[in-house]
């Protein structure tokens, strides 16, 4: 029986498979998870549970996965065990689209969230939004669309 090799070297009875021989899987995706890495996982958990109100969907011990909305999740990882490490510079932003950004902004102001911006409108991309930082510096944007299709 011919089967693909993992090394790419042909052996007796084993044929080489090229990338053009394999089709992309057609099954639908189940979840989208963005992972953030933390020095203090318990502090991050409290923030995402108590401040953002996200429910814990999957508890993997040193990785906690929270549901943002159907199909979208954020994973909080203990940097001592995860695939990546904590870094001071966070070139990533978690954006959550809500139905009423004004209610969320009033809530964020009352909670005096770190790095809280002013509420702003970006007509070019059709949003009204604000940003703030989580306990270890990841930026979170809360936004509402200001027009259909935005």
N, C-alpha and C positions, 0 to 999 in steps of 0.2 A: 504494500500500500504506500502510495506517495503521500508525504506530509511535509509541511513547511518546516524549515529548520530555524532555530533561534539564532544561530551564529552566522547564517548566510553562506556557510560552506556546504557544498554538495557532498553527500555521502551516498553510499550504495543504497538504493531503494528510497532515497529522500530527494524530493525535487525542491528547487528554489522557488519561492513565491515573490512576485514583484508587487509593488504598491498598487499597480493597475489591476491586479487579480482580486483585490479585496474591496468590497463595497462598504460604504459608510453604513453603520447600523440604522435601521429605520424606526426603531422603537422610540416613543416620545420620552423626553427627559422627565425625571420625577421631581427634582428640586434644584434650586439655585442656591448655593451657599457661598458667601464671602467670609473668609477667615481673617480674624485680627488676632495679633499675638500680644500677650500681657505678662507683665512681671507679677502683678497682683490679680489673679483670676477672680478671687472672691469679691474684690472691690468692683471689678468690671461687671460681674454678675448682678450685684446689688443695683448698679446704675441701669443696666438694661432691663431688669425686672421692675425695680421700684420707680425709676424716673420715666423710662420709655414705655413701661407696661407690657413688654414683650413676653409671651409665654415660652417656657422652656419646652422645646419639642423633642430633643434628643440629648440624653445625658451620657456622655462617653467617658465620664470621670474627669480627666484633665482637659477635655474639650466639651463645651456646652453650646448647643445649637438652639438658637431662638427663632421662632416664627415671626416674620415681619408681616406677611400677608400670604395668601395661597401661593405656594411654589417658591417664595423668596425667604431666605433665611440668612442669619448672620451667626458665624461660629466664633466663640471666644476660646482661645487656646492658651494654655499655660506654656509660655515660651521655653521653659526648661525641657519640655517633652515634645513640642511640635516640630514640624518640618522646617519652620523658619524661626528666627529669633526676633525679639523685641528690638525696635530701632527708634531712636529719638525723632528722626524725620519720618513723617507719615505721608507719603505721596499718594494717598488714597482717600476717598470720601464716600461715606455711606449716605445715600439719598433715599428719603422716604416720602412718597407722594401721599398727601392726605386730602380730604375733601374741604377742610377749612383751616388754612394756615393761620388765620388770625386767632383762633382758639388755642392752637398749639403755641403761638408766639406769646400770648398772655400767660400761659402755663409756664413756658420756659423762663419768662421774666420773673414770675413769682418764685421759681426755683433757683434763680440767680445762677444759671448754668455758665460754666467757664467758657470764655471766648464768644459769648452771645453777640451776634451782629445785630444791626438794625434790620427791620423787615424791609425787603427791597423788591422791586419789580424789574424783571428783565424782559422788555418787550420783544427783543430780538428772538428769544427762544420761547416766549409765552409762558413765563412762570412768575409767581410771587413766592418769595422764600426768605429763609434766614438760616444761619449756621451757628453751631456751637461745638465744643469739644467734649469728648467723653473723658473719663478720669485719667487716661494715659495719652491723650492728645489726638486721637482719631477725630477727624472732623465729620460731623453729621449735619446734613442739610434736610430741612423739612420744607416741602414745597407743595403748591397748588397750581394747576394749570389755569392760565388766564384766558385761554381760547381753545376751541375744539382742535384736536390734532396735535396739540403741544405736549 
